[in-house]
Amino acid sequence: MTTSSAPRETHRALLADFDARRPAALARAVSIVENHRAGFETLLGALHHKLGRARRIGITGPPGAGKSTITTRLAALYRSAGLSAGIIAVDPTSPFTGGALLGDRIRMEAVALDDGIFIRSMATRGSLGGLAASTREVADVLDGYGFDRLLIETVGVGQSELDIARTADTTAVVLVPESGDAVQAMKAGLMEIADVFVVNKADRPDAERLRHEIELTLGLRLGGASMMRNVPAHHGVDQKTLRNPAHTARQAAQDDAADAWTPPVLATIADRGLGLDALAAALDRHFDYLSRSGMLETRRRERLRERVVEAVERRMRQRLWGDPAITAWVDEQLPALEAGATTPFAVADTLLARNASRLTQ
């Protein structure tokens, strides 16, 4: 009895310190949740009713684009406005220790000592979506603690960082002039998730060309090309009526009353603090659009649905693959699989039928 009640008493004391906004309790709660230690689901459950206050902002893009600098500058900007900020910086997993390399935390040293800012570096631990497996759960802890803004910086692995779109309310994609051809990049999944585009290091050559190419592609994708459909095919056409798709996209991005959101393409020089005010304003505008259009509720409901799916899948894995007898049974089926006498799908169906009671325990 003592053994089973001890974790509950421990977490009760932790939650009391957490509610009192003691930083040590926050750090401990984050560690419990990130590492899925005993009682982490109980802890998350106790915080669930507090969620929804924080605006979750994703910062993604290729390595070297300046994501950490932008994240740091945004956090400082929010602090100057009297807002608190939680930062989740996802770092590559160390091949030696299995932990985070903590490079982002080092680069954010300028704000690390601010009492209104909390920084957590997380290792990807093999996750391929640009985020650590428990990033969303750690974000819930920071949200429950009461931070006004959550800045979630992805690892910067390239085109596979799509998890951020399912984690953040607003996603900013950061690019630099040397990141490659923008039109080709727009075909990648990474570019499909942007609510705001940021061309960082805008003092470098070709920065304006990159910005124009992104806007041109946006204009074509968002209907700029459709403006030519109803134009009569004769020599009397007034060419002034044919608007430039890039201009169309730029104008649409400035229309706060539009029914659909067009991502603005902003220029920043983050290491000098230039363009960050405009970026913060664009992030606010997008959140206002989400609230006004009902998309905020839609996105957050979808996030909750995915959390349920994740919880179910995790428990099923634990109940099935945590039993050595089931693993041994699967090994017994391997000769038949090798001989072609059965299929992986038939084995799976049999396994589920044999262990159906485990899934309802």
C-alpha positions as CSV (number, residue, x, y, z in Angstrom):
1,M,0.0,0.0,0.0
2,T,2.8,2.4,0.9
3,T,4.6,1.7,-2.4
4,S,1.6,2.4,-4.6
5,S,0.6,5.6,-2.7
6,A,4.1,7.1,-2.6
7,P,4.1,8.2,-6.3
8,R,0.7,9.8,-5.8
9,E,1.8,11.7,-2.7
10,T,5.0,12.8,-4.5
11,H,3.1,14.1,-7.5
12,R,0.6,15.8,-5.2
13,A,3.5,17.8,-3.6
14,L,5.0,18.5,-7.0
15,L,1.7,19.8,-8.3
16,A,1.4,22.1,-5.3
17,D,4.8,23.6,-6.0
18,F,3.9,23.7,-9.7
19,D,0.7,25.7,-9.0
20,A,2.8,28.0,-6.8
21,R,4.9,28.7,-9.9
22,R,8.2,27.4,-8.4
23,P,10.7,27.0,-11.2
24,A,12.2,23.9,-9.7
25,A,8.8,22.2,-9.9
26,L,8.5,23.2,-13.5
27,A,11.9,21.7,-14.4
28,R,11.1,18.5,-12.6
29,A,7.7,18.2,-14.2
30,V,9.2,18.7,-17.6
31,S,11.8,16.0,-16.9
32,I,9.1,13.5,-15.7
33,V,7.0,14.0,-18.8
34,E,9.9,14.2,-21.3
35,N,11.3,10.9,-20.1
36,H,8.0,9.2,-19.5
37,R,8.8,8.4,-15.9
38,A,6.3,6.7,-13.6
39,G,3.2,8.8,-13.2
40,F,3.8,11.1,-16.1
41,E,0.3,10.5,-17.5
42,T,-1.3,11.3,-14.1
43,L,0.7,14.5,-14.1
44,L,-0.4,15.5,-17.5
45,G,-4.0,14.7,-16.6
46,A,-3.8,17.0,-13.7
47,L,-2.7,19.8,-15.9
48,H,-5.1,19.2,-18.8
49,H,-7.8,21.6,-17.6
50,K,-5.3,24.5,-17.7
51,L,-4.3,24.1,-21.3
52,G,-5.2,26.6,-24.0
53,R,-3.8,29.9,-22.7
54,A,-0.4,29.8,-24.4
55,R,0.0,30.6,-28.1
56,R,2.2,27.9,-29.6
57,I,4.5,29.2,-32.3
58,G,6.7,26.8,-34.3
59,I,10.0,27.9,-35.8
60,T,11.3,25.6,-38.5
61,G,13.6,25.6,-41.5
62,P,16.9,24.2,-42.8
63,P,20.0,24.1,-40.6
64,G,21.9,27.4,-40.4
65,A,18.9,29.6,-41.3
66,G,19.1,31.4,-37.9
67,K,16.1,29.7,-36.1
68,S,17.8,29.9,-32.7
69,T,18.6,33.6,-33.1
70,I,15.0,34.4,-34.2
71,T,13.6,32.4,-31.3
72,T,15.8,34.2,-28.8
73,R,15.0,37.6,-30.3
74,L,11.2,36.8,-30.2
75,A,11.4,35.7,-26.6
76,A,13.2,38.9,-25.7
77,L,10.6,40.9,-27.6
78,Y,7.7,39.2,-25.7
79,R,9.5,39.8,-22.4
80,S,9.8,43.5,-23.2
81,A,6.0,43.5,-23.8
82,G,5.4,41.9,-20.3
83,L,4.8,38.4,-21.6
84,S,6.4,35.2,-20.4
85,A,7.9,32.7,-22.9
86,G,8.6,29.0,-22.8
87,I,11.2,27.7,-25.3
88,I,11.4,24.1,-26.5
89,A,14.6,23.7,-28.6
90,V,14.8,20.3,-30.2
91,D,18.4,19.4,-30.8
92,P,19.9,16.4,-32.7
93,T,20.5,13.3,-30.6
94,S,24.1,12.8,-29.6
95,P,25.4,9.5,-31.1
96,F,27.5,9.0,-27.9
97,T,25.1,9.8,-25.0
98,G,21.7,9.6,-26.7
99,G,21.0,13.1,-25.3
100,A,20.6,16.5,-26.8
101,L,23.8,18.4,-27.9
102,L,22.4,21.5,-26.2
103,G,23.6,23.8,-29.0
104,D,20.4,25.8,-29.0
105,R,20.6,26.4,-25.3
106,I,24.1,27.7,-25.7
107,R,23.0,30.1,-28.5
108,M,20.1,31.3,-26.3
109,E,22.4,32.3,-23.4
110,A,21.3,35.9,-23.8
111,V,17.8,35.2,-22.4
112,A,18.6,32.1,-20.3
113,L,18.8,33.9,-17.0
114,D,15.5,35.8,-17.4
115,D,13.0,34.6,-14.8
116,G,10.1,35.0,-17.3
117,I,11.8,32.7,-19.8
118,F,12.2,28.9,-19.5
119,I,14.3,27.0,-22.0
120,R,14.3,23.2,-22.5
121,S,16.5,21.5,-25.0
122,M,15.2,18.1,-26.1
123,A,16.9,15.3,-28.0
124,T,15.1,13.9,-31.1
125,R,16.0,10.3,-30.0
126,G,15.4,9.0,-33.5
127,S,12.2,10.9,-34.2
128,L,12.2,11.9,-37.9
129,G,9.6,14.6,-37.9
130,G,11.8,17.4,-36.6
131,L,10.5,17.1,-33.1
132,A,11.2,14.9,-30.1
133,A,8.5,12.3,-29.4
134,S,7.4,14.0,-26.3
135,T,7.5,17.6,-27.5
136,R,3.8,18.1,-27.5
137,E,3.6,16.7,-23.9
138,V,6.3,19.0,-22.7
139,A,4.5,21.9,-24.4
140,D,1.4,21.0,-22.4
141,V,3.5,21.3,-19.2
142,L,4.7,24.8,-20.1
143,D,1.2,25.8,-21.1
144,G,-0.2,24.5,-17.8
145,Y,2.4,26.5,-16.0
146,G,1.0,29.6,-17.5
147,F,3.5,30.8,-20.1
148,D,2.0,33.3,-22.5
149,R,4.0,32.2,-25.6
150,L,5.5,28.9,-26.4
151,L,8.3,29.0,-29.0
152,I,9.0,25.5,-30.4
153,E,12.2,25.3,-32.5
154,T,12.7,22.2,-34.6
155,V,15.9,20.4,-35.1
156,G,16.4,21.7,-38.7
157,V,16.7,18.4,-40.5
158,G,15.2,19.6,-43.7
159,Q,11.9,18.6,-45.5
160,S,10.7,16.1,-42.9
161,E,9.8,18.6,-40.2
162,L,6.1,18.3,-40.6
163,D,5.2,17.4,-37.0
164,I,5.5,21.1,-36.1
165,A,2.4,21.9,-38.1
166,R,0.4,19.5,-35.8
167,T,2.0,21.0,-32.7
168,A,1.9,24.7,-33.2
169,D,-1.0,27.2,-33.7
170,T,1.3,29.2,-36.0
171,T,4.3,27.9,-37.9
172,A,7.1,30.2,-39.2
173,V,9.4,28.7,-41.9
174,V,12.8,30.4,-41.9
175,L,14.9,30.4,-45.0
176,V,18.1,32.1,-46.1
177,P,19.3,33.2,-49.6
178,E,21.7,30.2,-49.9
179,S,19.0,27.7,-49.0
180,G,18.4,26.8,-52.6
181,D,15.9,27.5,-55.3
182,A,12.6,28.7,-53.7
183,V,10.4,27.4,-56.4
184,Q,11.8,23.9,-56.0
185,A,11.6,24.2,-52.2
186,M,7.9,25.2,-52.4
187,K,7.2,21.6,-53.7
188,A,8.5,20.2,-50.5
189,G,6.3,19.4,-47.5
190,L,8.3,21.8,-45.3
191,M,7.1,24.7,-47.4
192,E,3.5,23.6,-47.3
193,I,3.1,24.1,-43.6
194,A,4.2,27.8,-43.4
195,D,1.8,30.3,-41.9
196,V,4.6,32.9,-42.1
197,F,7.7,32.9,-44.3
198,V,10.9,34.5,-43.0
199,V,13.8,35.3,-45.3
200,N,16.5,35.7,-42.7
201,K,20.0,37.2,-43.2
202,A,18.3,39.6,-45.6
203,D,21.4,41.7,-46.0
204,R,23.0,38.9,-48.1
205,P,23.0,38.9,-51.9
206,D,19.9,37.4,-53.5
207,A,17.7,37.8,-50.4
208,E,15.2,40.0,-52.2
209,R,15.1,37.6,-55.1
210,L,14.4,34.7,-52.7
211,R,11.6,36.7,-51.2
212,H,10.1,37.5,-54.6
213,E,10.3,33.8,-55.8
214,I,8.4,32.7,-52.7
215,E,5.8,35.3,-53.3
216,L,5.6,34.5,-57.0
217,T,5.0,30.8,-56.2
218,L,2.5,31.7,-53.5
219,G,0.6,33.8,-56.0
220,L,0.5,31.1,-58.5
221,R,-0.6,28.5,-56.0
222,L,-3.2,30.8,-54.4
223,G,-4.9,31.7,-57.7
224,G,-2.7,34.3,-59.3
225,A,-2.7,32.2,-62.5
226,S,-6.5,31.9,-62.5
227,M,-6.8,35.6,-63.2
228,M,-5.9,34.8,-66.8
229,R,-8.7,32.3,-67.3
230,N,-11.4,34.7,-68.3
231,V,-9.3,37.0,-70.4
232,P,-10.3,37.0,-74.1
233,A,-7.8,35.5,-76.4
234,H,-7.3,38.4,-78.7
235,H,-4.8,41.2,-79.3
236,G,-6.9,43.9,-77.7
237,V,-6.2,42.7,-74.1
238,D,-5.1,45.4,-71.7
239,Q,-1.9,43.9,-70.2
240,K,-2.4,46.2,-67.2
241,T,-5.3,44.0,-66.1
242,L,-3.0,41.0,-65.7
243,R,-1.5,41.4,-62.2
244,N,1.8,40.0,-61.2
245,P,1.2,36.8,-59.0
246,A,4.0,37.9,-56.6
247,H,2.2,41.3,-56.2
248,T,-1.1,39.5,-55.7
249,A,0.4,37.3,-52.9
250,R,1.9,40.3,-51.2
251,Q,-1.3,42.3,-51.3
252,A,-3.4,39.3,-50.1
253,A,-1.0,38.8,-47.2
254,Q,-1.7,42.4,-46.0
255,D,-5.5,42.0,-46.2
256,D,-6.7,41.5,-42.6
257,A,-10.3,41.1,-43.7
258,A,-9.7,38.3,-46.1
259,D,-11.5,35.0,-45.6
260,A,-8.4,33.0,-46.3
261,W,-4.9,33.4,-44.9
262,T,-2.0,34.2,-47.3
263,P,1.4,33.7,-45.7
264,P,3.4,36.9,-45.6
265,V,7.0,36.7,-46.7
266,L,9.1,38.8,-44.3
267,A,12.7,39.9,-44.3
268,T,14.8,39.8,-41.1
269,I,18.4,40.2,-40.1
270,A,17.9,38.4,-36.8
271,D,21.4,38.8,-35.4
272,R,21.0,42.6,-35.6
273,G,17.4,42.5,-34.4
274,L,16.0,43.9,-37.7
275,G,12.5,42.8,-38.8
276,L,11.6,41.1,-35.6
277,D,8.8,43.6,-34.7
278,A,7.2,42.9,-38.1
279,L,7.5,39.1,-37.5
280,A,5.9,39.4,-34.1
281,A,3.1,41.4,-35.6
282,A,2.5,38.9,-38.3
283,L,2.4,36.1,-35.8
284,D,-0.3,38.1,-33.9
285,R,-2.2,38.7,-37.1
286,H,-2.3,35.0,-37.9
287,F,-3.5,34.1,-34.4
288,D,-6.3,36.8,-34.8
289,Y,-7.2,35.2,-38.1
290,L,-7.3,31.7,-36.6
291,S,-9.6,33.0,-33.8
292,R,-11.8,35.0,-36.1
293,S,-12.2,32.2,-38.7
294,G,-12.7,29.3,-36.2
295,M,-9.5,27.6,-37.4
296,L,-8.0,27.9,-34.0
297,E,-10.6,25.7,-32.5
298,T,-10.3,23.3,-35.4
299,R,-6.5,23.1,-35.1
300,R,-6.6,22.6,-31.4
301,R,-9.4,20.0,-31.6
302,E,-7.4,18.1,-34.2
303,R,-4.4,18.2,-31.8
304,L,-6.5,16.7,-29.0
305,R,-7.7,14.0,-31.4
306,E,-4.1,13.1,-32.3
307,R,-3.2,13.1,-28.6
308,V,-5.8,10.4,-28.0
309,V,-4.5,8.4,-30.9
310,E,-1.0,8.7,-29.5
311,A,-2.1,7.6,-26.0
312,V,-4.0,4.6,-27.4
313,E,-1.0,3.5,-29.6
314,R,1.4,3.9,-26.7
315,R,-0.7,1.8,-24.4
316,M,-1.3,-0.9,-27.0
317,R,2.5,-1.2,-27.6
318,Q,3.1,-1.4,-23.8
319,R,0.5,-4.1,-23.3
320,L,1.5,-6.2,-26.3
321,W,5.2,-5.9,-26.6
322,G,5.9,-5.6,-22.9
323,D,4.9,-9.2,-22.5
324,P,7.8,-11.6,-23.3
325,A,5.4,-14.4,-24.1
326,I,3.9,-12.4,-27.0
327,T,7.4,-11.7,-28.4
328,A,8.2,-15.4,-28.1
329,W,5.0,-16.4,-29.9
330,V,5.9,-14.0,-32.8
331,D,9.3,-15.6,-33.0
332,E,7.6,-19.0,-33.3
333,Q,5.7,-17.8,-36.4
334,L,8.9,-16.8,-38.2
335,P,9.6,-20.2,-39.9
336,A,6.1,-20.2,-41.4
337,L,6.6,-16.6,-42.6
338,E,9.9,-17.5,-44.2
339,A,8.4,-20.5,-45.9
340,G,5.5,-18.4,-47.3
341,A,3.0,-20.5,-45.4
342,T,1.5,-17.4,-43.8
343,T,1.7,-13.7,-44.1
344,P,2.6,-10.9,-41.7
345,F,-1.0,-9.7,-41.9
346,A,-2.4,-13.1,-40.9
347,V,0.0,-13.3,-38.0
348,A,-1.0,-9.8,-36.9
349,D,-4.7,-10.7,-37.0
350,T,-4.1,-13.9,-35.0
351,L,-2.0,-12.0,-32.5
352,L,-4.7,-9.4,-31.9
353,A,-7.4,-12.1,-31.7
354,R,-5.4,-14.1,-29.1
355,N,-4.8,-11.0,-27.0
356,A,-7.9,-9.0,-27.5
357,S,-8.6,-9.0,-23.7
358,R,-5.3,-7.2,-23.1
359,L,-6.5,-4.2,-25.2
360,T,-9.5,-3.7,-22.9
361,Q,-7.8,-4.1,-19.5
